Amino acid sequence: MDLTYRGELRELNEINFARFDAKLEQRIAEVKSELRHEIAQLRADLYQEMAQLRAETTRLGADMRAGFGELRAEFRGEFGSGLATLRADLMKWMFIFWAGSTATIIGVAVALARFLRP
């Protein structure tokens, strides 16, 4: 009798273990499926975010290039006008210097000519 109960208990345990194993395999398959789905969704979201970031970076790069172009044009304009003003001022001061120097040299020459005349 004891062997009969043991045999029945063993069969019952094997049946229960087989059911448990089947349910466990089913749940593992479900979890794998859910994980694969979520990973695919995350990958799609990541690619979308990367595309948006790339587009934004391209737009910002274009904006920066345009801004630098405007800054360069503004700098050239201000630098060019400042250079023209500097050139005009330099010419004016050179003329004044040379006119004053020439007048002084002529004045000294005339004074020496009068002084050295007998």
C-alpha positions as CSV (number, residue, x, y, z in Angstrom):
1,M,0.0,0.0,0.0
2,D,2.8,2.3,0.8
3,L,4.4,1.7,-2.6
4,T,1.0,2.3,-4.3
5,Y,0.7,5.8,-2.6
6,R,4.2,6.6,-3.4
7,G,3.7,5.7,-7.1
8,E,0.4,7.7,-7.3
9,L,2.1,10.6,-5.5
10,R,5.0,10.5,-7.9
11,E,2.7,10.4,-10.9
12,L,0.7,13.3,-9.4
13,N,3.9,15.3,-8.8
14,E,5.1,14.6,-12.4
15,I,1.7,15.7,-13.8
16,N,1.8,18.9,-11.7
17,F,5.4,19.6,-12.6
18,A,4.6,19.1,-16.3
19,R,1.7,21.6,-15.9
20,F,3.9,24.0,-14.0
21,D,6.7,23.6,-16.7
22,A,4.2,24.3,-19.5
23,K,2.8,27.4,-17.8
24,L,6.3,28.6,-17.0
25,E,7.3,28.1,-20.7
26,Q,4.2,30.0,-21.8
27,R,4.8,32.9,-19.4
28,I,8.5,33.1,-20.5
29,A,7.4,33.2,-24.1
30,E,4.9,36.0,-23.3
31,V,7.5,38.0,-21.4
32,K,10.0,37.5,-24.3
33,S,7.3,38.7,-26.8
34,E,6.5,41.7,-24.6
35,L,10.2,42.6,-24.2
36,R,10.9,42.2,-28.0
37,H,7.9,44.5,-28.6
38,E,9.0,47.1,-26.1
39,I,12.6,47.0,-27.4
40,A,11.3,47.5,-31.0
41,Q,9.2,50.4,-29.8
42,L,12.2,52.0,-27.9
43,R,14.4,51.5,-31.0
44,A,11.8,53.2,-33.1
45,D,11.4,56.1,-30.6
46,L,15.2,56.4,-30.5
47,Y,15.5,56.6,-34.3
48,Q,12.8,59.2,-34.3
49,E,14.5,61.3,-31.7
50,M,17.8,61.0,-33.5
51,A,16.2,62.1,-36.7
52,Q,14.7,65.1,-35.0
53,L,18.0,66.0,-33.3
54,R,19.8,65.7,-36.7
55,A,17.2,68.0,-38.3
56,E,17.5,70.5,-35.4
57,T,21.3,70.4,-35.6
58,T,21.2,71.0,-39.3
59,R,18.8,73.9,-38.8
60,L,20.9,75.4,-36.1
61,G,24.0,75.0,-38.2
62,A,22.3,76.8,-41.1
63,D,21.2,79.6,-38.7
64,M,24.7,79.9,-37.3
65,R,26.2,80.1,-40.8
66,A,23.7,82.8,-41.7
67,G,24.4,84.7,-38.5
68,F,28.2,84.5,-39.1
69,G,27.6,85.7,-42.6
70,E,25.7,88.7,-41.4
71,L,28.3,89.4,-38.7
72,R,31.1,89.1,-41.3
73,A,29.2,91.5,-43.6
74,E,28.6,94.0,-40.8
75,F,32.2,93.8,-39.7
76,R,33.4,94.3,-43.2
77,G,31.1,97.3,-43.6
78,E,32.1,98.9,-40.4
79,F,35.8,98.1,-40.9
80,G,35.7,99.4,-44.4
81,S,34.0,102.7,-43.5
82,G,36.4,103.0,-40.5
83,L,39.4,102.4,-42.8
84,A,38.1,104.9,-45.3
85,T,37.7,107.5,-42.6
86,L,41.2,106.7,-41.2
87,R,42.6,107.0,-44.7
88,A,41.0,110.4,-45.2
89,D,42.2,111.7,-41.8
90,L,45.7,110.4,-42.5
91,M,45.8,112.2,-45.9
92,K,44.5,115.4,-44.3
93,W,47.2,115.3,-41.6
94,M,49.9,114.4,-44.0
95,F,49.0,117.4,-46.2
96,I,49.0,119.7,-43.1
97,F,52.4,118.3,-42.0
98,W,54.0,118.6,-45.4
99,A,52.5,122.0,-46.1
100,G,53.7,123.2,-42.7
101,S,57.2,121.7,-43.3
102,T,57.4,123.2,-46.8
103,A,56.4,126.6,-45.5
104,T,58.9,126.4,-42.7
105,I,61.7,125.4,-45.1
106,I,60.8,128.1,-47.5
107,G,60.7,130.7,-44.7
108,V,64.1,129.6,-43.4
109,A,65.5,129.7,-46.9
110,V,64.2,133.2,-47.5
111,A,65.4,134.4,-44.1
112,L,68.9,132.9,-44.8
113,A,69.0,134.5,-48.2
114,R,68.2,137.9,-46.8
115,F,70.6,137.5,-43.9
116,L,73.4,136.4,-46.1
117,R,72.9,139.1,-48.7
118,P,75.5,141.9,-48.5
